[in-house]
Amino acid sequence: MILIVDSGSTKSDWIAVDSNGNKLLEKMRTKGLNPAILPKKKLKKIIKSNSLLKEHKKSVTHVFFYGAGCGTVKPVALLKEVLEEVFVNAHVEVNEDTMAAIYSTINHDKEAAVVCILGTGSNCSYYDGEKLDQRVVSLGYSIMDDASGNYYGRQLIRDYYFNHMPEDIKIAIGSKFNMESDYIKYNLYKQPNPNAYLANFAEFMFLNKDSEYIVNLIKKGIRLFATNMIMQFKEELKTVPVHFAGSIAFFSQKEIKAVAQEMGFRVGNFERRPIEGLVSYHTKSL
């Protein structure tokens, strides 16, 4: 049994297939497994909380994991150790989520493209058809991650408290979320995964896109992301498309295309959940 995992900070999608790509179990979901944020004990607990994974763990021969927080050596080593301890008979590979986005959005194996992730977090890389080029080192959700779910959550909370949003939107967000200051501070400073907590607010945006305020908020984040991340590849953008993966990107296609026209880059493919495209990639290479 081969397990392919696509993990953000909020959630992880798991698919179990055989060597021909046939699905063996129903698609599974756990909480996000970000080794840059979560300790070993918590990572292992999340995996073991899924009954199907627990039941079939000894049957797993390969684990191909793609995740947020897997861009540096120490978090990768930590998560690899956890996965090897749970799936004792498996060959384990851990890669950053950028590679999942690349494999699921490019049109063929050797296509060169700028590939962006807009989900709970955000990232942008250039793939030349063989190698990955990242020119900005991410410092995480509290400083970077423009146009991500946690970015938009932070902006909505700020605008709510600074009275920078229309009254109808303020009433709507207050009826959907607990906006008490103590509750917000508790989730931001006392609970694990504050980035995932902030990203929970993103759904509200897409349910209220009839508001000019919301559309402008989405575009503002995308402009920041494009300026800071996409435009670092100015030369490459003359000849390659920009692909997007992640739920924020998927639901912001209209706004992304508008900003792309303003800033002069060509939009390619959108993939909400990269995991499906990973199945054919890995079963071909076994």
ZABADREN-887296 format. One record per residue (C-alpha): residue in three letters; z, x, y. Coordinates in nm, 4 decimals. Layout:
// residues N
<rec residu="ala" z="Z" x="X" y="Y"/>
...
//
This chain:
// residues 286
<rec residu="met" z="0.0000" x="0.0000" y="0.0000"/>
<rec residu="ile" z="-0.0994" x="0.1296" y="0.3435"/>
<rec residu="leu" z="0.1018" x="0.0292" y="0.6507"/>
<rec residu="ile" z="-0.0650" x="0.0431" y="0.9915"/>
<rec residu="val" z="0.1662" x="-0.0062" y="1.2870"/>
<rec residu="asp" z="0.0905" x="-0.0675" y="1.6546"/>
<rec residu="ser" z="0.4128" x="-0.0517" y="1.8538"/>
<rec residu="gly" z="0.5000" x="-0.1003" y="2.2160"/>
<rec residu="ser" z="0.8470" x="-0.1001" y="2.3642"/>
<rec residu="thr" z="0.8730" x="-0.4772" y="2.3251"/>
<rec residu="lys" z="0.7280" x="-0.5430" y="1.9793"/>
<rec residu="ser" z="0.5649" x="-0.3753" y="1.6799"/>
<rec residu="asp" z="0.2815" x="-0.5270" y="1.4758"/>
<rec residu="trp" z="0.2556" x="-0.4202" y="1.1108"/>
<rec residu="ile" z="-0.0391" x="-0.4729" y="0.8745"/>
<rec residu="ala" z="-0.0265" x="-0.3932" y="0.5014"/>
<rec residu="val" z="-0.3654" x="-0.3238" y="0.3375"/>
<rec residu="asp" z="-0.5083" x="-0.1611" y="0.0262"/>
<rec residu="ser" z="-0.7506" x="0.1331" y="0.0326"/>
<rec residu="asn" z="-1.0451" x="-0.1065" y="0.0850"/>
<rec residu="gly" z="-0.8887" x="-0.2692" y="0.3880"/>
<rec residu="asn" z="-0.7871" x="-0.5918" y="0.2108"/>
<rec residu="lys" z="-0.4693" x="-0.7404" y="0.3533"/>
<rec residu="leu" z="-0.1844" x="-0.7441" y="0.1025"/>
<rec residu="leu" z="0.0832" x="-0.9211" y="0.3069"/>
<rec residu="glu" z="0.1017" x="-1.1488" y="0.6071"/>
<rec residu="lys" z="0.0990" x="-0.9624" y="0.9378"/>
<rec residu="met" z="0.4555" x="-0.8631" y="1.0210"/>
<rec residu="arg" z="0.6317" x="-0.8137" y="1.3513"/>
<rec residu="thr" z="0.9481" x="-0.6312" y="1.4469"/>
<rec residu="lys" z="1.1040" x="-0.5339" y="1.7755"/>
<rec residu="gly" z="0.9470" x="-0.2379" y="1.9500"/>
<rec residu="leu" z="1.0098" x="0.1099" y="1.8076"/>
<rec residu="asn" z="1.0030" x="0.3445" y="2.1048"/>
<rec residu="pro" z="1.1627" x="0.6741" y="1.9920"/>
<rec residu="ala" z="1.1814" x="0.8000" y="2.3497"/>
<rec residu="ile" z="1.4307" x="0.5224" y="2.4272"/>
<rec residu="leu" z="1.5973" x="0.4147" y="2.1026"/>
<rec residu="pro" z="1.8325" x="0.6263" y="1.8864"/>
<rec residu="lys" z="1.7706" x="0.6926" y="1.5175"/>
<rec residu="lys" z="2.0217" x="0.4338" y="1.3960"/>
<rec residu="lys" z="1.8624" x="0.1574" y="1.6029"/>
<rec residu="leu" z="1.5091" x="0.2489" y="1.4935"/>
<rec residu="lys" z="1.6061" x="0.2315" y="1.1275"/>
<rec residu="lys" z="1.7938" x="-0.0965" y="1.1750"/>
<rec residu="ile" z="1.4896" x="-0.2625" y="1.3334"/>
<rec residu="ile" z="1.2629" x="-0.1647" y="1.0431"/>
<rec residu="lys" z="1.5123" x="-0.2742" y="0.7789"/>
<rec residu="ser" z="1.5654" x="-0.6097" y="0.9518"/>
<rec residu="asn" z="1.2205" x="-0.7217" y="0.8316"/>
<rec residu="ser" z="1.2593" x="-0.8652" y="0.4810"/>
<rec residu="leu" z="0.8995" x="-0.7951" y="0.3713"/>
<rec residu="leu" z="0.9163" x="-0.4312" y="0.4769"/>
<rec residu="lys" z="1.2488" x="-0.3951" y="0.3019"/>
<rec residu="glu" z="1.1190" x="-0.5586" y="-0.0172"/>
<rec residu="his" z="0.8013" x="-0.3485" y="-0.0446"/>
<rec residu="lys" z="0.9192" x="-0.0166" y="0.1010"/>
<rec residu="lys" z="0.8864" x="0.1758" y="-0.2269"/>
<rec residu="ser" z="0.5259" x="0.0565" y="-0.2757"/>
<rec residu="val" z="0.4071" x="0.2087" y="0.0524"/>
<rec residu="thr" z="0.1874" x="0.5177" y="0.0070"/>
<rec residu="his" z="0.0788" x="0.5748" y="0.3693"/>
<rec residu="val" z="0.2231" x="0.4858" y="0.7107"/>
<rec residu="phe" z="-0.0015" x="0.5264" y="1.0152"/>
<rec residu="phe" z="0.2126" x="0.4607" y="1.3211"/>
<rec residu="tyr" z="0.0867" x="0.4352" y="1.6799"/>
<rec residu="gly" z="0.3454" x="0.3777" y="1.9462"/>
<rec residu="ala" z="0.4797" x="0.3948" y="2.2981"/>
<rec residu="gly" z="0.7074" x="0.6936" y="2.3491"/>
<rec residu="cys" z="0.5167" x="0.9039" y="2.0933"/>
<rec residu="gly" z="0.3463" x="1.1387" y="2.3360"/>
<rec residu="thr" z="0.5879" x="1.4329" y="2.3032"/>
<rec residu="val" z="0.7179" x="1.6388" y="2.0119"/>
<rec residu="lys" z="1.0841" x="1.5345" y="1.9847"/>
<rec residu="pro" z="1.0359" x="1.1542" y="1.9774"/>
<rec residu="val" z="0.7509" x="1.1925" y="1.7263"/>
<rec residu="ala" z="0.9681" x="1.4065" y="1.4987"/>
<rec residu="leu" z="1.2543" x="1.1554" y="1.5248"/>
<rec residu="leu" z="1.0409" x="0.8557" y="1.4324"/>
<rec residu="lys" z="0.8618" x="1.0426" y="1.1539"/>
<rec residu="glu" z="1.2000" x="1.1271" y="1.0047"/>
<rec residu="val" z="1.3107" x="0.7627" y="1.0237"/>
<rec residu="leu" z="0.9899" x="0.6332" y="0.8615"/>
<rec residu="glu" z="1.0085" x="0.8927" y="0.5831"/>
<rec residu="glu" z="1.3688" x="0.7945" y="0.5111"/>
<rec residu="val" z="1.2754" x="0.4253" y="0.4849"/>
<rec residu="phe" z="0.9390" x="0.4607" y="0.3058"/>
<rec residu="val" z="1.0397" x="0.7357" y="0.0654"/>
<rec residu="asn" z="0.7087" x="0.7519" y="-0.1250"/>
<rec residu="ala" z="0.4790" x="0.7494" y="0.1783"/>
<rec residu="his" z="0.2731" x="1.0008" y="0.3687"/>
<rec residu="val" z="0.3656" x="0.9365" y="0.7352"/>
<rec residu="glu" z="0.1638" x="1.0037" y="1.0500"/>
<rec residu="val" z="0.2930" x="0.9224" y="1.3983"/>
<rec residu="asn" z="0.0549" x="0.9123" y="1.6956"/>
<rec residu="glu" z="0.0847" x="0.8018" y="2.0543"/>
<rec residu="asp" z="-0.0312" x="0.4496" y="2.1349"/>
<rec residu="thr" z="-0.3231" x="0.5885" y="2.3344"/>
<rec residu="met" z="-0.5048" x="0.6802" y="2.0129"/>
<rec residu="ala" z="-0.4723" x="0.3238" y="1.8826"/>
<rec residu="ala" z="-0.6226" x="0.1987" y="2.2072"/>
<rec residu="ile" z="-0.9101" x="0.4459" y="2.1758"/>
<rec residu="tyr" z="-0.9955" x="0.3679" y="1.8133"/>
<rec residu="ser" z="-0.9848" x="-0.0078" y="1.8774"/>
<rec residu="thr" z="-1.1941" x="-0.0164" y="2.1966"/>
<rec residu="ile" z="-1.4708" x="0.2431" y="2.1630"/>
<rec residu="asn" z="-1.8055" x="0.1161" y="2.0354"/>
<rec residu="his" z="-1.8615" x="0.4027" y="1.7890"/>
<rec residu="asp" z="-1.6710" x="0.7071" y="1.6630"/>
<rec residu="lys" z="-1.8232" x="0.9548" y="1.9072"/>
<rec residu="glu" z="-1.8297" x="0.7392" y="2.2207"/>
<rec residu="ala" z="-1.6838" x="0.9018" y="2.5298"/>
<rec residu="ala" z="-1.4760" x="0.6710" y="2.7505"/>
<rec residu="val" z="-1.1793" x="0.6407" y="2.9794"/>
<rec residu="val" z="-0.9275" x="0.4270" y="2.7899"/>
<rec residu="cys" z="-0.6371" x="0.2452" y="2.9546"/>
<rec residu="ile" z="-0.3303" x="0.0719" y="2.8144"/>
<rec residu="leu" z="-0.1747" x="-0.2100" y="3.0144"/>
<rec residu="gly" z="0.1074" x="-0.3645" y="2.8131"/>
<rec residu="thr" z="0.4838" x="-0.3297" y="2.8490"/>
<rec residu="gly" z="0.4002" x="0.0175" y="2.9794"/>
<rec residu="ser" z="0.0748" x="0.1698" y="3.1032"/>
<rec residu="asn" z="-0.1305" x="0.4807" y="3.0424"/>
<rec residu="cys" z="-0.4808" x="0.6208" y="3.0906"/>
<rec residu="ser" z="-0.6740" x="0.8948" y="2.9096"/>
<rec residu="tyr" z="-1.0212" x="1.0364" y="2.8743"/>
<rec residu="tyr" z="-1.1657" x="1.0585" y="2.5228"/>
<rec residu="asp" z="-1.4722" x="1.2817" y="2.4920"/>
<rec residu="gly" z="-1.5650" x="1.1550" y="2.1454"/>
<rec residu="glu" z="-1.3379" x="1.4047" y="1.9712"/>
<rec residu="lys" z="-1.0448" x="1.5072" y="2.1874"/>
<rec residu="leu" z="-0.7967" x="1.3320" y="2.4154"/>
<rec residu="asp" z="-0.7484" x="1.4481" y="2.7738"/>
<rec residu="gln" z="-0.4439" x="1.3259" y="2.9649"/>
<rec residu="arg" z="-0.4116" x="1.4804" y="3.3075"/>
<rec residu="val" z="-0.0934" x="1.3095" y="3.4204"/>
<rec residu="val" z="0.2292" x="1.3440" y="3.2238"/>
<rec residu="ser" z="0.4044" x="1.0074" y="3.2124"/>
<rec residu="leu" z="0.7625" x="1.0029" y="3.3388"/>
<rec residu="gly" z="0.8258" x="0.6578" y="3.1950"/>
<rec residu="tyr" z="0.8756" x="0.3061" y="3.3165"/>
<rec residu="ser" z="1.1233" x="0.3708" y="3.5986"/>
<rec residu="ile" z="0.8869" x="0.5964" y="3.7962"/>
<rec residu="met" z="0.5343" x="0.5341" y="3.6706"/>
<rec residu="asp" z="0.3722" x="0.2598" y="3.4583"/>
<rec residu="asp" z="0.1810" x="0.0891" y="3.7413"/>
<rec residu="ala" z="0.0260" x="-0.2486" y="3.6469"/>
<rec residu="ser" z="0.2364" x="-0.2719" y="3.3318"/>
<rec residu="gly" z="0.4533" x="-0.5622" y="3.2233"/>
<rec residu="asn" z="0.7661" x="-0.3857" y="3.3417"/>
<rec residu="tyr" z="0.5993" x="-0.3022" y="3.6753"/>
<rec residu="tyr" z="0.5179" x="-0.6677" y="3.7361"/>
<rec residu="gly" z="0.8640" x="-0.7779" y="3.6266"/>
<rec residu="arg" z="1.0183" x="-0.5367" y="3.8735"/>
<rec residu="gln" z="0.7896" x="-0.6575" y="4.1534"/>
<rec residu="leu" z="0.8657" x="-1.0238" y="4.0845"/>
<rec residu="ile" z="1.2410" x="-0.9631" y="4.0910"/>
<rec residu="arg" z="1.2134" x="-0.7587" y="4.4105"/>
<rec residu="asp" z="0.9986" x="-1.0218" y="4.5813"/>
<rec residu="tyr" z="1.2412" x="-1.2934" y="4.4701"/>
<rec residu="tyr" z="1.5379" x="-1.1152" y="4.6259"/>
<rec residu="phe" z="1.3556" x="-0.9883" y="4.9359"/>
<rec residu="asn" z="1.2098" x="-1.3394" y="4.9945"/>
<rec residu="his" z="0.8539" x="-1.2068" y="4.9741"/>
<rec residu="met" z="0.7235" x="-1.4847" y="4.7495"/>
<rec residu="pro" z="0.6242" x="-1.8448" y="4.8340"/>
<rec residu="glu" z="0.9005" x="-2.1007" y="4.7966"/>
<rec residu="asp" z="0.7276" x="-2.2888" y="4.5139"/>
<rec residu="ile" z="0.6947" x="-1.9679" y="4.3108"/>
<rec residu="lys" z="1.0569" x="-1.8804" y="4.3833"/>
<rec residu="ile" z="1.1705" x="-2.2206" y="4.2579"/>
<rec residu="ala" z="0.9484" x="-2.1913" y="3.9485"/>
<rec residu="ile" z="1.0733" x="-1.8463" y="3.8513"/>
<rec residu="gly" z="1.4322" x="-1.9539" y="3.9134"/>
<rec residu="ser" z="1.3891" x="-2.2455" y="3.6748"/>
<rec residu="lys" z="1.2397" x="-2.0249" y="3.3991"/>
<rec residu="phe" z="1.4676" x="-1.7205" y="3.4183"/>
<rec residu="asn" z="1.8323" x="-1.6509" y="3.4893"/>
<rec residu="met" z="1.8010" x="-1.4910" y="3.8327"/>
<rec residu="glu" z="2.1724" x="-1.4370" y="3.8912"/>
<rec residu="ser" z="2.2205" x="-1.0854" y="4.0244"/>
<rec residu="asp" z="2.4948" x="-0.9970" y="3.7747"/>
<rec residu="tyr" z="2.2780" x="-1.1092" y="3.4820"/>
<rec residu="ile" z="1.9804" x="-0.9059" y="3.6022"/>
<rec residu="lys" z="2.1930" x="-0.5942" y="3.6577"/>
<rec residu="tyr" z="2.3517" x="-0.6343" y="3.3150"/>
<rec residu="asn" z="2.0084" x="-0.6360" y="3.1492"/>
<rec residu="leu" z="1.8794" x="-0.3482" y="3.3586"/>
<rec residu="tyr" z="2.1786" x="-0.1152" y="3.3362"/>
<rec residu="lys" z="2.3920" x="-0.2198" y="3.0396"/>
<rec residu="gln" z="2.1414" x="-0.3273" y="2.7759"/>
<rec residu="pro" z="1.8876" x="-0.1213" y="2.5752"/>
<rec residu="asn" z="1.5166" x="-0.1542" y="2.6567"/>
<rec residu="pro" z="1.5309" x="-0.2549" y="3.0249"/>
<rec residu="asn" z="1.1544" x="-0.2004" y="3.0355"/>
<rec residu="ala" z="1.1070" x="-0.4739" y="2.7759"/>
<rec residu="tyr" z="1.3413" x="-0.7032" y="2.9697"/>
<rec residu="leu" z="1.1329" x="-0.6552" y="3.2840"/>
<rec residu="ala" z="0.8091" x="-0.7120" y="3.0907"/>
<rec residu="asn" z="0.9322" x="-1.0574" y="2.9847"/>
<rec residu="phe" z="0.8556" x="-1.1733" y="3.3375"/>
<rec residu="ala" z="0.4846" x="-1.0931" y="3.3023"/>
<rec residu="glu" z="0.4036" x="-1.4136" y="3.1135"/>
<rec residu="phe" z="0.5179" x="-1.6078" y="3.4195"/>
<rec residu="met" z="0.2385" x="-1.4495" y="3.6231"/>
<rec residu="phe" z="-0.0348" x="-1.5610" y="3.3886"/>
<rec residu="leu" z="0.1006" x="-1.9160" y="3.3763"/>
<rec residu="asn" z="0.0844" x="-1.9286" y="3.7564"/>
<rec residu="lys" z="-0.2501" x="-1.7663" y="3.8360"/>
<rec residu="asp" z="-0.3474" x="-2.0614" y="4.0528"/>
<rec residu="ser" z="-0.1190" x="-1.9022" y="4.3144"/>
<rec residu="glu" z="-0.2823" x="-1.6681" y="4.5657"/>
<rec residu="tyr" z="0.0441" x="-1.4740" y="4.5729"/>
<rec residu="ile" z="0.0248" x="-1.4081" y="4.1965"/>
<rec residu="val" z="-0.3425" x="-1.3043" y="4.2049"/>
<rec residu="asn" z="-0.2724" x="-1.0642" y="4.4909"/>
<rec residu="leu" z="0.0294" x="-0.9266" y="4.3042"/>
<rec residu="ile" z="-0.1823" x="-0.8584" y="3.9948"/>
<rec residu="lys" z="-0.4563" x="-0.6903" y="4.1989"/>
<rec residu="lys" z="-0.2047" x="-0.4770" y="4.3885"/>
<rec residu="gly" z="-0.0732" x="-0.3354" y="4.0612"/>
<rec residu="ile" z="-0.4222" x="-0.2721" y="3.9256"/>
<rec residu="arg" z="-0.5263" x="-0.0935" y="4.2451"/>
<rec residu="leu" z="-0.2218" x="0.1329" y="4.2174"/>
<rec residu="phe" z="-0.2986" x="0.2038" y="3.8530"/>
<rec residu="ala" z="-0.6651" x="0.2717" y="3.9244"/>
<rec residu="thr" z="-0.5837" x="0.5013" y="4.2181"/>
<rec residu="asn" z="-0.3184" x="0.7007" y="4.0331"/>
<rec residu="met" z="-0.4604" x="0.7019" y="3.6808"/>
<rec residu="ile" z="-0.8250" x="0.5979" y="3.6420"/>
<rec residu="met" z="-0.9563" x="0.7836" y="3.9459"/>
<rec residu="gln" z="-0.8249" x="1.1181" y="3.8176"/>
<rec residu="phe" z="-1.1403" x="1.1093" y="3.6008"/>
<rec residu="lys" z="-1.3858" x="1.0732" y="3.8905"/>
<rec residu="glu" z="-1.6528" x="1.2960" y="3.7411"/>
<rec residu="glu" z="-1.6356" x="1.1337" y="3.3973"/>
<rec residu="leu" z="-1.6525" x="0.7850" y="3.5506"/>
<rec residu="lys" z="-2.0071" x="0.8572" y="3.6665"/>
<rec residu="thr" z="-2.1294" x="0.8307" y="3.3070"/>
<rec residu="val" z="-1.8660" x="0.6555" y="3.0905"/>
<rec residu="pro" z="-1.7089" x="0.3077" y="3.0802"/>
<rec residu="val" z="-1.3404" x="0.2237" y="3.1197"/>
<rec residu="his" z="-1.1987" x="0.0345" y="2.8212"/>
<rec residu="phe" z="-0.8697" x="-0.1549" y="2.8282"/>
<rec residu="ala" z="-0.6106" x="-0.2380" y="2.5618"/>
<rec residu="gly" z="-0.2929" x="-0.4445" y="2.5830"/>
<rec residu="ser" z="-0.1909" x="-0.7966" y="2.6739"/>
<rec residu="ile" z="-0.1569" x="-0.7365" y="3.0486"/>
<rec residu="ala" z="-0.5126" x="-0.6031" y="3.0614"/>
<rec residu="phe" z="-0.6445" x="-0.8834" y="2.8414"/>
<rec residu="phe" z="-0.5058" x="-1.1560" y="3.0666"/>
<rec residu="ser" z="-0.6036" x="-0.9712" y="3.3873"/>
<rec residu="gln" z="-0.9722" x="-0.9233" y="3.3074"/>
<rec residu="lys" z="-1.0969" x="-1.1078" y="3.6133"/>
<rec residu="glu" z="-0.8721" x="-0.9087" y="3.8464"/>
<rec residu="ile" z="-0.9547" x="-0.5772" y="3.6761"/>
<rec residu="lys" z="-1.3273" x="-0.6428" y="3.7137"/>
<rec residu="ala" z="-1.2794" x="-0.7275" y="4.0818"/>
<rec residu="val" z="-1.0868" x="-0.4047" y="4.1459"/>
<rec residu="ala" z="-1.3441" x="-0.2060" y="3.9447"/>
<rec residu="gln" z="-1.6181" x="-0.3367" y="4.1713"/>
<rec residu="glu" z="-1.4149" x="-0.2398" y="4.4796"/>
<rec residu="met" z="-1.3445" x="0.1115" y="4.3495"/>
<rec residu="gly" z="-1.6732" x="0.1846" y="4.1751"/>
<rec residu="phe" z="-1.5988" x="0.2215" y="3.8052"/>
<rec residu="arg" z="-1.7602" x="0.0412" y="3.5116"/>
<rec residu="val" z="-1.5474" x="-0.1829" y="3.2920"/>
<rec residu="gly" z="-1.6125" x="-0.1756" y="2.9171"/>
<rec residu="asn" z="-1.4233" x="-0.3526" y="2.6393"/>
<rec residu="phe" z="-1.0920" x="-0.5379" y="2.6312"/>
<rec residu="glu" z="-0.8687" x="-0.5449" y="2.3218"/>
<rec residu="arg" z="-0.5492" x="-0.7462" y="2.3329"/>
<rec residu="arg" z="-0.4045" x="-0.6141" y="2.0040"/>
<rec residu="pro" z="-0.5476" x="-0.2795" y="1.8884"/>
<rec residu="ile" z="-0.4092" x="-0.3046" y="1.5358"/>
<rec residu="glu" z="-0.7066" x="-0.4914" y="1.3847"/>
<rec residu="gly" z="-0.9479" x="-0.2140" y="1.4786"/>
<rec residu="leu" z="-0.7223" x="0.0455" y="1.3188"/>
<rec residu="val" z="-0.7617" x="-0.1012" y="0.9705"/>
<rec residu="ser" z="-1.1304" x="-0.0108" y="0.9318"/>
<rec residu="tyr" z="-1.0740" x="0.3287" y="1.0931"/>
<rec residu="his" z="-0.8054" x="0.4340" y="0.8468"/>
<rec residu="thr" z="-0.9481" x="0.2847" y="0.5298"/>
<rec residu="lys" z="-1.2752" x="0.4685" y="0.5972"/>
<rec residu="ser" z="-1.0963" x="0.8015" y="0.6294"/>
<rec residu="leu" z="-0.8756" x="0.7796" y="0.3176"/>
//
